[in-house]
């Protein structure tokens, strides 16, 4: 049985409310909250992606009751590591002393934690690894255009982590029941962020790309509300369940209206869709594990609860997994 045995999370200390933003740009709490549900987000001041990832990972390891040395694999989902090299996963490995783990990053934007979890599960199903640490960690504030009020107000910083184990010998049911995941690169330009241009002395200088996030908000909105219900149904069907069998839907925390629309299309009560976007904004790969950790710590998840985890975002990418707690 492939099971989440521990969770953890970390947010930067600095909380920035919509009212704080309205003091530095032409926006308002009313505009942001009525369109997105977001009221505040946490932004790094002294914290780093690695530091938050390590804090979240330590909590997850402690709850799982295993040591860093017992980890076989660490996958870090991020689009905002502290450095291009070394990778976030390797930096976390070094800090934790997870000397027996292979460590690498997986970049699938807001679907990153989910795709990383599914990657780990595939390794486990084929018997390669037993103990995994999966991290979603972001410092999105550094790739925002702080003059673009249409995007910068939506995002926040933070990290979440989960220890996932293959407990073959434990004999109980549950764990990861199914997953489904998709990409559509042809529509990728609706949510983009450029990279450093080619600058070497043997090439003509190329046009600088926008190195901040740019987004066609309405196109992303339409993409999310049309694909997320379908991929959830796909994963639930693969698990041999119906939507009514699901106790909780832990969705990527991009926008309250997107989540409400998914609930409506699935004909499920909104109470089954916990949210933390009001306080955290959209933290890309970190949003699902941070929310999962707070539900876990607050005792909102009961043993045997069936939970859908779903991610969607840049790429475009989207996916869902069904787990039994
Ligand atoms: N404060 C005040 N006004 C703002 C603003 C802000 N922060 N951002 C944009 N506006 C203005 C625009 O300039 C525009 O003004 P105009 O009509 O005078 O040109 C107006 O508000 C409407 O903008 P629009 O983009 O049409 O708003 P919208 O209703 O589509 O809402 C989003 C914008 C971004 C909130 C919405 O499209 C959305 O949530 N999309 C999904 C984005 C997302 O979740 N991305 C991440 C996925 S992983």
py3Dmol code that shows the C-alpha trace and the ligand (Angstrom):
import py3Dmol

protein = """\
ATOM      1  CA  UNK A   1       0.000   0.000   0.000  1.00  0.00           C
ATOM      2  CA  UNK A   2       1.407   3.364  -1.078  1.00  0.00           C
ATOM      3  CA  UNK A   3       0.471   5.763   1.684  1.00  0.00           C
ATOM      4  CA  UNK A   4       1.040   9.342   2.812  1.00  0.00           C
ATOM      5  CA  UNK A   5       2.513   8.814   6.296  1.00  0.00           C
ATOM      6  CA  UNK A   6       3.442  12.365   7.237  1.00  0.00           C
ATOM      7  CA  UNK A   7       2.879  15.933   6.101  1.00  0.00           C
ATOM      8  CA  UNK A   8       4.438  19.313   6.809  1.00  0.00           C
ATOM      9  CA  UNK A   9       4.315  22.915   5.700  1.00  0.00           C
ATOM     10  CA  UNK A  10       5.963  26.291   6.128  1.00  0.00           C
ATOM     11  CA  UNK A  11       4.871  29.820   5.244  1.00  0.00           C
ATOM     12  CA  UNK A  12       6.925  33.018   5.359  1.00  0.00           C
ATOM     13  CA  UNK A  13       6.312  35.222   8.406  1.00  0.00           C
ATOM     14  CA  UNK A  14       5.268  38.310   6.389  1.00  0.00           C
ATOM     15  CA  UNK A  15       1.533  38.408   5.704  1.00  0.00           C
ATOM     16  CA  UNK A  16       0.445  40.873   3.025  1.00  0.00           C
ATOM     17  CA  UNK A  17      -3.270  41.647   2.892  1.00  0.00           C
ATOM     18  CA  UNK A  18      -5.240  42.972  -0.064  1.00  0.00           C
ATOM     19  CA  UNK A  19      -5.424  46.289   1.786  1.00  0.00           C
ATOM     20  CA  UNK A  20      -1.615  46.306   2.038  1.00  0.00           C
ATOM     21  CA  UNK A  21      -1.456  45.838  -1.745  1.00  0.00           C
ATOM     22  CA  UNK A  22      -3.959  48.618  -2.337  1.00  0.00           C
ATOM     23  CA  UNK A  23      -1.495  51.018  -0.679  1.00  0.00           C
ATOM     24  CA  UNK A  24       1.178  50.322  -3.331  1.00  0.00           C
ATOM     25  CA  UNK A  25      -0.914  49.706  -6.491  1.00  0.00           C
ATOM     26  CA  UNK A  26      -4.284  50.551  -7.997  1.00  0.00           C
ATOM     27  CA  UNK A  27      -6.305  47.659  -6.595  1.00  0.00           C
ATOM     28  CA  UNK A  28      -8.736  46.934  -3.769  1.00  0.00           C
ATOM     29  CA  UNK A  29      -9.746  44.187  -1.396  1.00  0.00           C
ATOM     30  CA  UNK A  30     -13.151  44.237  -3.067  1.00  0.00           C
ATOM     31  CA  UNK A  31     -11.724  43.630  -6.570  1.00  0.00           C
ATOM     32  CA  UNK A  32      -9.353  40.836  -5.529  1.00  0.00           C
ATOM     33  CA  UNK A  33     -11.612  39.014  -3.079  1.00  0.00           C
ATOM     34  CA  UNK A  34     -14.769  39.161  -5.199  1.00  0.00           C
ATOM     35  CA  UNK A  35     -12.985  37.646  -8.234  1.00  0.00           C
ATOM     36  CA  UNK A  36     -10.710  35.172  -6.488  1.00  0.00           C
ATOM     37  CA  UNK A  37     -11.569  34.732  -2.801  1.00  0.00           C
ATOM     38  CA  UNK A  38      -7.997  35.729  -1.897  1.00  0.00           C
ATOM     39  CA  UNK A  39      -7.706  38.130   1.092  1.00  0.00           C
ATOM     40  CA  UNK A  40      -3.991  37.736   1.950  1.00  0.00           C
ATOM     41  CA  UNK A  41      -0.801  35.920   1.018  1.00  0.00           C
ATOM     42  CA  UNK A  42       2.540  35.286   2.723  1.00  0.00           C
ATOM     43  CA  UNK A  43       5.647  36.669   0.995  1.00  0.00           C
ATOM     44  CA  UNK A  44       9.284  35.909   1.780  1.00  0.00           C
ATOM     45  CA  UNK A  45      11.475  38.578   3.284  1.00  0.00           C
ATOM     46  CA  UNK A  46      14.398  36.578   4.664  1.00  0.00           C
ATOM     47  CA  UNK A  47      13.074  33.054   3.967  1.00  0.00           C
ATOM     48  CA  UNK A  48      14.225  30.925   1.031  1.00  0.00           C
ATOM     49  CA  UNK A  49      12.575  28.203  -1.040  1.00  0.00           C
ATOM     50  CA  UNK A  50      15.065  25.687   0.377  1.00  0.00           C
ATOM     51  CA  UNK A  51      14.594  26.824   3.974  1.00  0.00           C
ATOM     52  CA  UNK A  52      10.815  26.501   3.786  1.00  0.00           C
ATOM     53  CA  UNK A  53      11.113  23.135   2.007  1.00  0.00           C
ATOM     54  CA  UNK A  54      13.442  21.828   4.724  1.00  0.00           C
ATOM     55  CA  UNK A  55      11.087  22.981   7.492  1.00  0.00           C
ATOM     56  CA  UNK A  56       8.093  21.305   5.818  1.00  0.00           C
ATOM     57  CA  UNK A  57      10.124  18.132   5.182  1.00  0.00           C
ATOM     58  CA  UNK A  58      11.311  17.869   8.795  1.00  0.00           C
ATOM     59  CA  UNK A  59       7.692  17.997  10.001  1.00  0.00           C
ATOM     60  CA  UNK A  60       6.648  15.339   7.475  1.00  0.00           C
ATOM     61  CA  UNK A  61       9.514  13.021   8.460  1.00  0.00           C
ATOM     62  CA  UNK A  62       8.745  13.454  12.145  1.00  0.00           C
ATOM     63  CA  UNK A  63       5.100  12.589  11.657  1.00  0.00           C
ATOM     64  CA  UNK A  64       5.975   9.605   9.478  1.00  0.00           C
ATOM     65  CA  UNK A  65       8.380   8.409  12.174  1.00  0.00           C
ATOM     66  CA  UNK A  66      11.285   7.787   9.811  1.00  0.00           C
ATOM     67  CA  UNK A  67      14.722   9.348   9.601  1.00  0.00           C
ATOM     68  CA  UNK A  68      16.174  11.244   6.651  1.00  0.00           C
ATOM     69  CA  UNK A  69      18.663   8.382   6.162  1.00  0.00           C
ATOM     70  CA  UNK A  70      15.746   6.029   5.466  1.00  0.00           C
ATOM     71  CA  UNK A  71      14.605   8.043   2.436  1.00  0.00           C
ATOM     72  CA  UNK A  72      15.218   6.418  -0.959  1.00  0.00           C
ATOM     73  CA  UNK A  73      14.043   9.320  -3.104  1.00  0.00           C
ATOM     74  CA  UNK A  74      13.314  13.048  -2.798  1.00  0.00           C
ATOM     75  CA  UNK A  75      11.383  14.849  -5.528  1.00  0.00           C
ATOM     76  CA  UNK A  76      10.947  18.598  -5.218  1.00  0.00           C
ATOM     77  CA  UNK A  77       8.267  20.231  -7.340  1.00  0.00           C
ATOM     78  CA  UNK A  78       9.120  23.865  -7.922  1.00  0.00           C
ATOM     79  CA  UNK A  79       9.329  26.537 -10.559  1.00  0.00           C
ATOM     80  CA  UNK A  80      11.140  28.919  -8.222  1.00  0.00           C
ATOM     81  CA  UNK A  81      14.145  27.119  -6.682  1.00  0.00           C
ATOM     82  CA  UNK A  82      16.730  29.355  -5.014  1.00  0.00           C
ATOM     83  CA  UNK A  83      19.310  28.398  -7.628  1.00  0.00           C
ATOM     84  CA  UNK A  84      19.355  26.955 -11.126  1.00  0.00           C
ATOM     85  CA  UNK A  85      22.044  24.601  -9.792  1.00  0.00           C
ATOM     86  CA  UNK A  86      22.151  22.737  -7.506  1.00  0.00           C
ATOM     87  CA  UNK A  87      18.530  21.671  -7.549  1.00  0.00           C
ATOM     88  CA  UNK A  88      16.152  22.295  -4.658  1.00  0.00           C
ATOM     89  CA  UNK A  89      15.834  18.549  -3.997  1.00  0.00           C
ATOM     90  CA  UNK A  90      19.631  18.196  -3.691  1.00  0.00           C
ATOM     91  CA  UNK A  91      19.833  21.201  -1.371  1.00  0.00           C
ATOM     92  CA  UNK A  92      17.120  19.697   0.836  1.00  0.00           C
ATOM     93  CA  UNK A  93      18.872  16.321   0.748  1.00  0.00           C
ATOM     94  CA  UNK A  94      22.133  17.903   1.926  1.00  0.00           C
ATOM     95  CA  UNK A  95      20.480  19.861   4.752  1.00  0.00           C
ATOM     96  CA  UNK A  96      18.486  16.887   5.994  1.00  0.00           C
ATOM     97  CA  UNK A  97      21.406  14.469   5.624  1.00  0.00           C
ATOM     98  CA  UNK A  98      19.317  12.134   3.475  1.00  0.00           C
ATOM     99  CA  UNK A  99      22.488  10.461   2.255  1.00  0.00           C
ATOM    100  CA  UNK A 100      20.783   7.376   0.795  1.00  0.00           C
ATOM    101  CA  UNK A 101      18.228   9.220  -1.326  1.00  0.00           C
ATOM    102  CA  UNK A 102      18.352  10.117  -4.984  1.00  0.00           C
ATOM    103  CA  UNK A 103      17.132  13.700  -5.273  1.00  0.00           C
ATOM    104  CA  UNK A 104      15.851  15.688  -8.217  1.00  0.00           C
ATOM    105  CA  UNK A 105      13.420  18.455  -9.107  1.00  0.00           C
ATOM    106  CA  UNK A 106      10.281  18.026 -11.169  1.00  0.00           C
ATOM    107  CA  UNK A 107       8.859  21.082 -12.857  1.00  0.00           C
ATOM    108  CA  UNK A 108       5.190  20.866 -13.761  1.00  0.00           C
ATOM    109  CA  UNK A 109       4.132  24.268 -12.391  1.00  0.00           C
ATOM    110  CA  UNK A 110       0.933  24.105 -10.310  1.00  0.00           C
ATOM    111  CA  UNK A 111       0.504  20.377 -11.053  1.00  0.00           C
ATOM    112  CA  UNK A 112       4.037  19.730  -9.772  1.00  0.00           C
ATOM    113  CA  UNK A 113       3.273  18.198  -6.380  1.00  0.00           C
ATOM    114  CA  UNK A 114       0.665  15.906  -7.870  1.00  0.00           C
ATOM    115  CA  UNK A 115       2.878  14.769 -10.753  1.00  0.00           C
ATOM    116  CA  UNK A 116       5.759  14.214  -8.286  1.00  0.00           C
ATOM    117  CA  UNK A 117       3.548  12.117  -6.037  1.00  0.00           C
ATOM    118  CA  UNK A 118       2.414  10.066  -9.034  1.00  0.00           C
ATOM    119  CA  UNK A 119       6.027   9.624 -10.171  1.00  0.00           C
ATOM    120  CA  UNK A 120       6.995   8.338  -6.746  1.00  0.00           C
ATOM    121  CA  UNK A 121       3.993   5.993  -6.792  1.00  0.00           C
ATOM    122  CA  UNK A 122       5.089   4.541 -10.147  1.00  0.00           C
ATOM    123  CA  UNK A 123       8.573   3.867  -8.733  1.00  0.00           C
ATOM    124  CA  UNK A 124       6.972   2.201  -5.743  1.00  0.00           C
ATOM    125  CA  UNK A 125       4.546   0.129  -7.795  1.00  0.00           C
ATOM    126  CA  UNK A 126       7.494  -1.252  -9.737  1.00  0.00           C
ATOM    127  CA  UNK A 127       9.298  -2.041  -6.489  1.00  0.00           C
ATOM    128  CA  UNK A 128      12.198   0.371  -6.994  1.00  0.00           C
ATOM    129  CA  UNK A 129      11.815   2.580  -3.910  1.00  0.00           C
ATOM    130  CA  UNK A 130      10.075   2.307  -0.562  1.00  0.00           C
ATOM    131  CA  UNK A 131      10.396   5.640   1.261  1.00  0.00           C
ATOM    132  CA  UNK A 132       9.901   8.960  -0.501  1.00  0.00           C
ATOM    133  CA  UNK A 133       9.811  12.641   0.354  1.00  0.00           C
ATOM    134  CA  UNK A 134       7.730  14.759  -2.034  1.00  0.00           C
ATOM    135  CA  UNK A 135       7.969  18.530  -1.728  1.00  0.00           C
ATOM    136  CA  UNK A 136       6.128  21.451  -3.308  1.00  0.00           C
ATOM    137  CA  UNK A 137       7.937  24.725  -2.579  1.00  0.00           C
ATOM    138  CA  UNK A 138       7.770  28.140  -4.174  1.00  0.00           C
ATOM    139  CA  UNK A 139       8.981  31.705  -3.885  1.00  0.00           C
ATOM    140  CA  UNK A 140       6.666  33.006  -6.588  1.00  0.00           C
ATOM    141  CA  UNK A 141       7.055  36.609  -5.422  1.00  0.00           C
ATOM    142  CA  UNK A 142      10.408  36.772  -7.218  1.00  0.00           C
ATOM    143  CA  UNK A 143       8.934  36.031 -10.670  1.00  0.00           C
ATOM    144  CA  UNK A 144       5.974  38.393 -10.417  1.00  0.00           C
ATOM    145  CA  UNK A 145       5.734  41.635 -12.334  1.00  0.00           C
ATOM    146  CA  UNK A 146       4.844  43.884  -9.417  1.00  0.00           C
ATOM    147  CA  UNK A 147       3.515  46.433 -11.919  1.00  0.00           C
ATOM    148  CA  UNK A 148       0.998  43.919 -13.296  1.00  0.00           C
ATOM    149  CA  UNK A 149      -1.915  44.088 -10.865  1.00  0.00           C
ATOM    150  CA  UNK A 150      -3.735  41.388 -12.858  1.00  0.00           C
ATOM    151  CA  UNK A 151      -1.250  38.686 -11.791  1.00  0.00           C
ATOM    152  CA  UNK A 152       0.889  39.727  -8.801  1.00  0.00           C
ATOM    153  CA  UNK A 153      -2.098  39.936  -6.440  1.00  0.00           C
ATOM    154  CA  UNK A 154      -2.934  36.261  -7.004  1.00  0.00           C
ATOM    155  CA  UNK A 155       0.212  34.495  -5.835  1.00  0.00           C
ATOM    156  CA  UNK A 156       2.057  33.760  -2.599  1.00  0.00           C
ATOM    157  CA  UNK A 157       5.119  31.923  -1.222  1.00  0.00           C
ATOM    158  CA  UNK A 158       5.419  28.772   0.891  1.00  0.00           C
ATOM    159  CA  UNK A 159       6.240  25.064   1.022  1.00  0.00           C
ATOM    160  CA  UNK A 160       4.518  21.770   1.761  1.00  0.00           C
ATOM    161  CA  UNK A 161       5.853  18.233   1.960  1.00  0.00           C
ATOM    162  CA  UNK A 162       4.668  14.659   2.335  1.00  0.00           C
ATOM    163  CA  UNK A 163       6.441  11.436   3.244  1.00  0.00           C
ATOM    164  CA  UNK A 164       5.070   8.645   1.083  1.00  0.00           C
ATOM    165  CA  UNK A 165       5.856   5.018   1.874  1.00  0.00           C
ATOM    166  CA  UNK A 166       5.208   1.656   0.325  1.00  0.00           C
ATOM    167  CA  UNK A 167       3.891  -0.324   3.289  1.00  0.00           C
ATOM    168  CA  UNK A 168       3.434  -3.655   1.509  1.00  0.00           C
ATOM    169  CA  UNK A 169       3.628  -5.624   4.698  1.00  0.00           C
ATOM    170  CA  UNK A 170       0.972  -3.652   6.577  1.00  0.00           C
ATOM    171  CA  UNK A 171      -1.948  -5.587   5.018  1.00  0.00           C
ATOM    172  CA  UNK A 172      -4.546  -2.800   5.291  1.00  0.00           C
ATOM    173  CA  UNK A 173      -6.466  -1.327   2.378  1.00  0.00           C
ATOM    174  CA  UNK A 174      -6.214   2.130   0.947  1.00  0.00           C
ATOM    175  CA  UNK A 175      -3.339   4.397   0.097  1.00  0.00           C
ATOM    176  CA  UNK A 176      -3.002   5.689  -3.446  1.00  0.00           C
ATOM    177  CA  UNK A 177      -5.925   4.209  -5.389  1.00  0.00           C
ATOM    178  CA  UNK A 178      -5.515   5.830  -8.807  1.00  0.00           C
ATOM    179  CA  UNK A 179      -4.279   8.824 -10.734  1.00  0.00           C
ATOM    180  CA  UNK A 180      -4.806  10.572 -14.061  1.00  0.00           C
ATOM    181  CA  UNK A 181      -2.659  13.326 -15.545  1.00  0.00           C
ATOM    182  CA  UNK A 182      -2.515  15.325 -18.773  1.00  0.00           C
ATOM    183  CA  UNK A 183      -0.676  18.099 -20.604  1.00  0.00           C
ATOM    184  CA  UNK A 184      -1.441  20.396 -23.517  1.00  0.00           C
ATOM    185  CA  UNK A 185       1.683  22.288 -24.511  1.00  0.00           C
ATOM    186  CA  UNK A 186      -0.087  23.827 -27.510  1.00  0.00           C
ATOM    187  CA  UNK A 187      -2.023  26.099 -25.126  1.00  0.00           C
ATOM    188  CA  UNK A 188       1.014  26.948 -22.990  1.00  0.00           C
ATOM    189  CA  UNK A 189       1.286  30.623 -23.870  1.00  0.00           C
ATOM    190  CA  UNK A 190      -1.710  31.590 -21.714  1.00  0.00           C
ATOM    191  CA  UNK A 191       0.415  31.263 -18.563  1.00  0.00           C
ATOM    192  CA  UNK A 192       4.072  31.986 -19.264  1.00  0.00           C
ATOM    193  CA  UNK A 193       7.359  33.158 -17.761  1.00  0.00           C
ATOM    194  CA  UNK A 194      10.479  33.695 -19.887  1.00  0.00           C
ATOM    195  CA  UNK A 195      14.048  32.645 -19.221  1.00  0.00           C
ATOM    196  CA  UNK A 196      17.472  34.253 -19.606  1.00  0.00           C
ATOM    197  CA  UNK A 197      18.259  34.913 -23.263  1.00  0.00           C
ATOM    198  CA  UNK A 198      21.132  33.323 -25.216  1.00  0.00           C
ATOM    199  CA  UNK A 199      24.024  35.744 -24.788  1.00  0.00           C
ATOM    200  CA  UNK A 200      27.191  33.903 -25.787  1.00  0.00           C
ATOM    201  CA  UNK A 201      29.722  35.641 -28.028  1.00  0.00           C
ATOM    202  CA  UNK A 202      29.080  33.380 -31.029  1.00  0.00           C
ATOM    203  CA  UNK A 203      25.378  34.188 -31.441  1.00  0.00           C
ATOM    204  CA  UNK A 204      23.458  37.293 -32.400  1.00  0.00           C
ATOM    205  CA  UNK A 205      21.826  38.753 -29.276  1.00  0.00           C
ATOM    206  CA  UNK A 206      18.241  37.558 -29.033  1.00  0.00           C
ATOM    207  CA  UNK A 207      15.255  39.531 -27.940  1.00  0.00           C
ATOM    208  CA  UNK A 208      14.840  39.520 -24.150  1.00  0.00           C
ATOM    209  CA  UNK A 209      11.871  37.474 -22.960  1.00  0.00           C
ATOM    210  CA  UNK A 210       9.629  38.695 -20.161  1.00  0.00           C
ATOM    211  CA  UNK A 211      11.213  37.012 -17.142  1.00  0.00           C
ATOM    212  CA  UNK A 212       8.101  37.557 -15.033  1.00  0.00           C
ATOM    213  CA  UNK A 213       4.815  35.679 -15.068  1.00  0.00           C
ATOM    214  CA  UNK A 214       2.310  36.817 -17.684  1.00  0.00           C
ATOM    215  CA  UNK A 215      -1.173  35.393 -17.898  1.00  0.00           C
ATOM    216  CA  UNK A 216      -4.362  35.474 -19.890  1.00  0.00           C
ATOM    217  CA  UNK A 217      -6.549  35.148 -16.798  1.00  0.00           C
ATOM    218  CA  UNK A 218      -9.800  34.396 -18.560  1.00  0.00           C
ATOM    219  CA  UNK A 219      -8.242  31.681 -20.757  1.00  0.00           C
ATOM    220  CA  UNK A 220      -6.694  30.038 -17.681  1.00  0.00           C
ATOM    221  CA  UNK A 221     -10.022  30.254 -15.875  1.00  0.00           C
ATOM    222  CA  UNK A 222     -11.862  28.546 -18.749  1.00  0.00           C
ATOM    223  CA  UNK A 223      -9.149  25.872 -19.010  1.00  0.00           C
ATOM    224  CA  UNK A 224      -9.426  25.075 -15.293  1.00  0.00           C
ATOM    225  CA  UNK A 225     -13.202  24.857 -15.049  1.00  0.00           C
ATOM    226  CA  UNK A 226     -13.442  22.628 -18.118  1.00  0.00           C
ATOM    227  CA  UNK A 227     -10.559  20.182 -17.461  1.00  0.00           C
ATOM    228  CA  UNK A 228     -10.510  19.751 -13.671  1.00  0.00           C
ATOM    229  CA  UNK A 229     -13.960  18.129 -13.243  1.00  0.00           C
ATOM    230  CA  UNK A 230     -13.182  15.739 -16.118  1.00  0.00           C
ATOM    231  CA  UNK A 231      -9.799  14.643 -14.768  1.00  0.00           C
ATOM    232  CA  UNK A 232     -11.301  14.139 -11.299  1.00  0.00           C
ATOM    233  CA  UNK A 233     -14.013  11.917 -12.815  1.00  0.00           C
ATOM    234  CA  UNK A 234     -11.334  10.034 -14.740  1.00  0.00           C
ATOM    235  CA  UNK A 235      -9.272   9.322 -11.613  1.00  0.00           C
ATOM    236  CA  UNK A 236     -12.324   8.422  -9.525  1.00  0.00           C
ATOM    237  CA  UNK A 237     -13.574   5.997 -12.203  1.00  0.00           C
ATOM    238  CA  UNK A 238     -10.103   4.420 -12.401  1.00  0.00           C
ATOM    239  CA  UNK A 239     -10.291   3.851  -8.640  1.00  0.00           C
ATOM    240  CA  UNK A 240     -13.590   1.979  -9.128  1.00  0.00           C
ATOM    241  CA  UNK A 241     -15.464   4.656  -7.169  1.00  0.00           C
ATOM    242  CA  UNK A 242     -18.134   7.265  -7.827  1.00  0.00           C
ATOM    243  CA  UNK A 243     -17.865  10.990  -7.084  1.00  0.00           C
ATOM    244  CA  UNK A 244     -20.280  10.511  -4.146  1.00  0.00           C
ATOM    245  CA  UNK A 245     -17.737   8.123  -2.538  1.00  0.00           C
ATOM    246  CA  UNK A 246     -15.228  10.970  -2.165  1.00  0.00           C
ATOM    247  CA  UNK A 247     -15.076  12.670   1.246  1.00  0.00           C
ATOM    248  CA  UNK A 248     -12.747  15.562   0.415  1.00  0.00           C
ATOM    249  CA  UNK A 249     -11.548  17.302  -2.740  1.00  0.00           C
ATOM    250  CA  UNK A 250      -8.188  18.970  -2.116  1.00  0.00           C
ATOM    251  CA  UNK A 251      -7.784  21.161  -5.175  1.00  0.00           C
ATOM    252  CA  UNK A 252      -4.997  23.460  -6.250  1.00  0.00           C
ATOM    253  CA  UNK A 253      -5.781  26.775  -4.551  1.00  0.00           C
ATOM    254  CA  UNK A 254      -5.892  29.197  -7.478  1.00  0.00           C
ATOM    255  CA  UNK A 255      -9.311  30.771  -7.223  1.00  0.00           C
ATOM    256  CA  UNK A 256     -12.421  30.236  -5.097  1.00  0.00           C
ATOM    257  CA  UNK A 257     -14.672  30.667  -8.140  1.00  0.00           C
ATOM    258  CA  UNK A 258     -12.824  27.899  -9.999  1.00  0.00           C
ATOM    259  CA  UNK A 259     -13.261  25.586  -7.006  1.00  0.00           C
ATOM    260  CA  UNK A 260     -16.953  26.486  -6.672  1.00  0.00           C
ATOM    261  CA  UNK A 261     -17.454  25.794 -10.372  1.00  0.00           C
ATOM    262  CA  UNK A 262     -15.762  22.375 -10.074  1.00  0.00           C
ATOM    263  CA  UNK A 263     -17.969  21.533  -7.075  1.00  0.00           C
ATOM    264  CA  UNK A 264     -21.059  22.524  -9.040  1.00  0.00           C
ATOM    265  CA  UNK A 265     -20.092  20.508 -12.109  1.00  0.00           C
ATOM    266  CA  UNK A 266     -19.403  17.463  -9.939  1.00  0.00           C
ATOM    267  CA  UNK A 267     -22.710  18.096  -8.100  1.00  0.00           C
ATOM    268  CA  UNK A 268     -20.935  17.996  -4.752  1.00  0.00           C
ATOM    269  CA  UNK A 269     -21.405  20.273  -1.712  1.00  0.00           C
ATOM    270  CA  UNK A 270     -18.794  23.004  -1.405  1.00  0.00           C
ATOM    271  CA  UNK A 271     -18.111  21.804   2.174  1.00  0.00           C
ATOM    272  CA  UNK A 272     -16.217  18.871   0.622  1.00  0.00           C
ATOM    273  CA  UNK A 273     -13.791  21.377  -0.957  1.00  0.00           C
ATOM    274  CA  UNK A 274     -11.585  22.810   1.814  1.00  0.00           C
ATOM    275  CA  UNK A 275      -9.726  26.010   0.933  1.00  0.00           C
ATOM    276  CA  UNK A 276      -6.846  28.057   2.273  1.00  0.00           C
ATOM    277  CA  UNK A 277      -6.477  30.408  -0.682  1.00  0.00           C
ATOM    278  CA  UNK A 278      -8.171  33.161   1.315  1.00  0.00           C
ATOM    279  CA  UNK A 279      -5.082  33.334   3.571  1.00  0.00           C
ATOM    280  CA  UNK A 280      -2.340  32.063   1.261  1.00  0.00           C
ATOM    281  CA  UNK A 281      -3.183  32.916  -2.353  1.00  0.00           C
ATOM    282  CA  UNK A 282      -1.976  30.640  -5.116  1.00  0.00           C
ATOM    283  CA  UNK A 283       1.352  28.971  -4.179  1.00  0.00           C
ATOM    284  CA  UNK A 284       1.645  26.848  -7.319  1.00  0.00           C
ATOM    285  CA  UNK A 285       3.252  23.453  -6.543  1.00  0.00           C
ATOM    286  CA  UNK A 286       3.060  24.111  -2.796  1.00  0.00           C
ATOM    287  CA  UNK A 287      -0.657  24.752  -2.526  1.00  0.00           C
ATOM    288  CA  UNK A 288      -1.936  21.157  -2.424  1.00  0.00           C
ATOM    289  CA  UNK A 289       0.595  19.861   0.166  1.00  0.00           C
ATOM    290  CA  UNK A 290       0.158  22.957   2.379  1.00  0.00           C
ATOM    291  CA  UNK A 291      -3.617  22.503   2.419  1.00  0.00           C
ATOM    292  CA  UNK A 292      -3.271  18.752   2.978  1.00  0.00           C
ATOM    293  CA  UNK A 293      -0.966  19.396   5.931  1.00  0.00           C
ATOM    294  CA  UNK A 294      -3.339  21.845   7.582  1.00  0.00           C
ATOM    295  CA  UNK A 295      -6.279  19.424   7.158  1.00  0.00           C
ATOM    296  CA  UNK A 296      -4.146  16.638   8.598  1.00  0.00           C
ATOM    297  CA  UNK A 297      -2.935  18.691  11.582  1.00  0.00           C
ATOM    298  CA  UNK A 298      -6.404  20.092  12.285  1.00  0.00           C
ATOM    299  CA  UNK A 299      -7.852  16.561  12.450  1.00  0.00           C
ATOM    300  CA  UNK A 300     -10.111  17.191   9.452  1.00  0.00           C
ATOM    301  CA  UNK A 301      -9.100  13.905   7.799  1.00  0.00           C
ATOM    302  CA  UNK A 302     -10.362  10.645   9.269  1.00  0.00           C
ATOM    303  CA  UNK A 303      -8.814   7.215   8.716  1.00  0.00           C
ATOM    304  CA  UNK A 304     -10.154   5.636   5.489  1.00  0.00           C
ATOM    305  CA  UNK A 305     -11.402   8.989   4.140  1.00  0.00           C
ATOM    306  CA  UNK A 306     -11.251   8.983   0.369  1.00  0.00           C
ATOM    307  CA  UNK A 307      -9.587  12.140  -0.881  1.00  0.00           C
ATOM    308  CA  UNK A 308      -9.124  13.549  -4.360  1.00  0.00           C
ATOM    309  CA  UNK A 309      -6.012  15.663  -4.865  1.00  0.00           C
ATOM    310  CA  UNK A 310      -6.096  17.764  -8.029  1.00  0.00           C
ATOM    311  CA  UNK A 311      -3.668  20.174  -9.651  1.00  0.00           C
ATOM    312  CA  UNK A 312      -3.791  22.362 -12.748  1.00  0.00           C
ATOM    313  CA  UNK A 313      -1.774  25.159 -14.233  1.00  0.00           C
ATOM    314  CA  UNK A 314       0.985  26.240 -16.566  1.00  0.00           C
ATOM    315  CA  UNK A 315       2.113  23.951 -19.325  1.00  0.00           C
ATOM    316  CA  UNK A 316      -0.790  23.510 -19.557  1.00  0.00           C
ATOM    317  CA  UNK A 317      -0.879  20.595 -17.136  1.00  0.00           C
ATOM    318  CA  UNK A 318      -3.612  19.039 -15.013  1.00  0.00           C
ATOM    319  CA  UNK A 319      -4.177  15.898 -13.017  1.00  0.00           C
ATOM    320  CA  UNK A 320      -5.909  14.197 -10.119  1.00  0.00           C
ATOM    321  CA  UNK A 321      -5.208  11.361  -7.727  1.00  0.00           C
ATOM    322  CA  UNK A 322      -7.487   9.407  -5.391  1.00  0.00           C
ATOM    323  CA  UNK A 323      -6.070   8.389  -2.036  1.00  0.00           C
ATOM    324  CA  UNK A 324      -7.567   6.601   0.942  1.00  0.00           C
ATOM    325  CA  UNK A 325      -6.200   8.010   4.196  1.00  0.00           C
TER     326      UNK A 325
END
"""
ligand_1 = """\
48
LIG
N -7.288 45.365 -9.135
C -8.186 46.157 -9.775
N -8.460 46.033 -11.083
C -7.807 45.082 -11.766
C -6.852 44.242 -11.158
C -6.609 44.420 -9.794
N -5.720 43.650 -9.112
N -6.375 43.397 -12.086
C -6.997 43.688 -13.246
N -7.842 44.694 -13.049
C -8.744 45.337 -14.016
C -8.292 45.140 -15.438
O -7.339 46.115 -15.790
C -9.586 45.274 -16.191
O -9.860 46.632 -16.344
P -10.427 47.215 -17.734
O -11.722 46.504 -17.959
O -10.556 48.661 -17.446
O -9.381 46.858 -18.749
C -10.623 44.728 -15.246
O -10.016 44.697 -13.950
C -11.143 43.353 -15.613
O -10.077 42.500 -15.827
P -10.338 41.017 -16.262
O -9.020 40.391 -16.557
O -11.403 40.988 -17.326
O -10.979 40.403 -14.944
P -11.555 38.969 -14.698
O -12.921 39.104 -14.209
O -11.276 38.024 -15.821
O -10.662 38.476 -13.477
C -8.797 37.092 -12.898
C -9.262 38.346 -13.627
C -7.286 36.983 -13.111
C -9.076 37.264 -11.415
C -9.532 35.858 -13.448
O -9.480 35.841 -14.859
C -8.942 34.587 -12.923
O -8.959 34.336 -11.746
N -8.402 33.716 -13.808
C -7.734 32.505 -13.403
C -6.315 32.829 -13.064
C -5.613 31.745 -12.300
O -6.164 31.168 -11.424
N -4.346 31.498 -12.660
C -3.518 30.548 -12.041
C -3.888 29.172 -12.435
S -2.738 28.026 -11.842
"""
view = py3Dmol.view(width=600, height=400)
view.addModel(protein, "pdb")
view.setStyle({"model": 0}, {"cartoon": {"style": "trace"}})
view.addModel(ligand_1, "xyz")
view.setStyle({"model": 1}, {"stick": {}})
view.zoomTo()
view.show()
